[in-house]
Amino acid sequence: MAEPLLQATGLSKSFGSVQALEDIDVTLHEGTIHGIVGPNGAGKTTLLSVMSGYLLPNAGTVQLRGRDITGLTPQRRVPLGVVRTFQNIRLFGGLSVLENVMIGQHAHARTGLSSLLPFRTASDRRLLAEAKDTLELFDLARYGKRPVSQLPYGVQKQLEMARAMATRPKVLLLDEPAAGMTTEGRGQLSTRIRRLRDEGVSVVIVEHDMDVIAKVCDEVTVLNFGRRIMHGEPLEVLSSAEVRTAYLGT
Ligand SMILES: Nc1ncnc2c1ncn2[C@@H]1O[C@H](COP(=O)(O)OP(=O)(O)OP(=O)(O)O)[C@@H](O)[C@H]1O
């Protein structure tokens, strides 16, 4: 089998006496979507934070195409193609939708912040055109000039993903992207995530919505109390008695 794109091996992380992760392995293969599920407090966000560089593990490694990136900050990972979104939206509320996407591009293109100011050079104009394309892709073009803080929650969630995509990642780590979305919004989200995979982006998705997980994932890892209790294909995992007991309480 091909070399894994992103590989977490033996990850452990504790906060004081709380063992949030214990000896966790997760392999993300290129061109796939890997779901992380489990009950509240199972360690899902902690895992995403370690994989994206926001937290250092107490033990274990994270490798990108075989290169050890465990100690790299999130900022150092972005140019390598690893980027995440957050459970609680972290956008620049006072800036417009377009400006937020251009900040994502800045992380990729490493341009000066002047590229956010009036567009003078050909490369500035190219970045502006690309930002507009990204907004089209995420159905956000009509909100381009609106300050983010005035937009509905579901739109802000989409924008967070659009901004992450503007960094042109190879690996996109999504933390509960469907939370707070309408049924229609969740359907669109699933379609969009599958499209990203088809365009070559590999995805790790933490999500409580099992419909989204079943629709988009190629593989699913289940955590409970910081441990991996199962890993497999979505249907197999979601119908497992152990997972239902742990996760659904049935
Ligand atoms: N910064 C922190 N300081 C102390 N404890 C933490 C911290 N972050 C997480 N924890 C604890 O680690 C455990 C795992 O938390 P985590 O947020 O990773 O779970 P989760 O599966 O993402 O939960 P949820 O589905 O509710 O978001 C929990 O017991 C949580 O209280």
The ligand as an SDF file (V2000), in Angstrom:
LIG
                    3D

 31 33  0  0  0  0  0  0  0  0999 V2000
   -6.8230   22.3550   27.6660 N   0  0  0  0  0  0  0  0  0  0  0  0
   -7.3180   21.4090   28.4700 C   0  0  0  0  0  0  0  0  0  0  0  0
   -7.0730   21.4150   29.7910 N   0  0  0  0  0  0  0  0  0  0  0  0
   -7.5610   20.4490   30.5990 C   0  0  0  0  0  0  0  0  0  0  0  0
   -8.3080   19.4170   30.1740 N   0  0  0  0  0  0  0  0  0  0  0  0
   -8.5900   19.3560   28.8630 C   0  0  0  0  0  0  0  0  0  0  0  0
   -8.1200   20.3510   27.9440 C   0  0  0  0  0  0  0  0  0  0  0  0
   -8.5570   20.0220   26.7050 N   0  0  0  0  0  0  0  0  0  0  0  0
   -9.2730   18.8910   26.8380 C   0  0  0  0  0  0  0  0  0  0  0  0
   -9.3000   18.4860   28.1380 N   0  0  0  0  0  0  0  0  0  0  0  0
   -9.9410   17.2790   28.6540 C   0  0  0  0  0  0  0  0  0  0  0  0
   -9.4910   16.1940   27.8540 O   0  0  0  0  0  0  0  0  0  0  0  0
  -10.5600   15.2890   27.5850 C   0  0  0  0  0  0  0  0  0  0  0  0
  -10.7520   15.1840   26.0840 C   0  0  0  0  0  0  0  0  0  0  0  0
  -11.2830   16.4330   25.6100 O   0  0  0  0  0  0  0  0  0  0  0  0
  -11.5830   16.7140   24.0760 P   0  0  0  0  0  0  0  0  0  0  0  0
  -12.0430   18.1250   23.9630 O   0  0  0  0  0  0  0  0  0  0  0  0
  -10.4200   16.3050   23.2520 O   0  0  0  0  0  0  0  0  0  0  0  0
  -12.8000   15.7200   23.8050 O   0  0  0  0  0  0  0  0  0  0  0  0
  -13.7940   15.6540   22.5700 P   0  0  0  0  0  0  0  0  0  0  0  0
  -13.9420   14.2180   22.2190 O   0  0  0  0  0  0  0  0  0  0  0  0
  -13.3520   16.5820   21.5040 O   0  0  0  0  0  0  0  0  0  0  0  0
  -15.1480   16.1940   23.2280 O   0  0  0  0  0  0  0  0  0  0  0  0
  -16.3950   16.9840   22.5580 P   0  0  0  0  0  0  0  0  0  0  0  0
  -17.0930   16.0100   21.6470 O   0  0  0  0  0  0  0  0  0  0  0  0
  -17.2410   17.3300   23.7470 O   0  0  0  0  0  0  0  0  0  0  0  0
  -15.8480   18.1780   21.8440 O   0  0  0  0  0  0  0  0  0  0  0  0
  -11.7660   15.8460   28.3350 C   0  0  0  0  0  0  0  0  0  0  0  0
  -11.8350   15.1940   29.5930 O   0  0  0  0  0  0  0  0  0  0  0  0
  -11.4560   17.3080   28.5020 C   0  0  0  0  0  0  0  0  0  0  0  0
  -12.0890   17.8430   29.6310 O   0  0  0  0  0  0  0  0  0  0  0  0
  1  2  1  0
  2  3  1  0
  2  7  2  0
  3  4  2  0
  4  5  1  0
  5  6  2  0
  6  7  1  0
  6 10  1  0
  7  8  1  0
  8  9  2  0
  9 10  1  0
 10 11  1  0
 11 12  1  0
 11 30  1  0
 12 13  1  0
 13 14  1  0
 13 28  1  0
 14 15  1  0
 15 16  1  0
 16 17  2  0
 16 18  1  0
 16 19  1  0
 19 20  1  0
 20 21  2  0
 20 22  1  0
 20 23  1  0
 23 24  1  0
 24 25  2  0
 24 26  1  0
 24 27  1  0
 28 29  1  0
 28 30  1  0
 30 31  1  0
M  END
$$$$
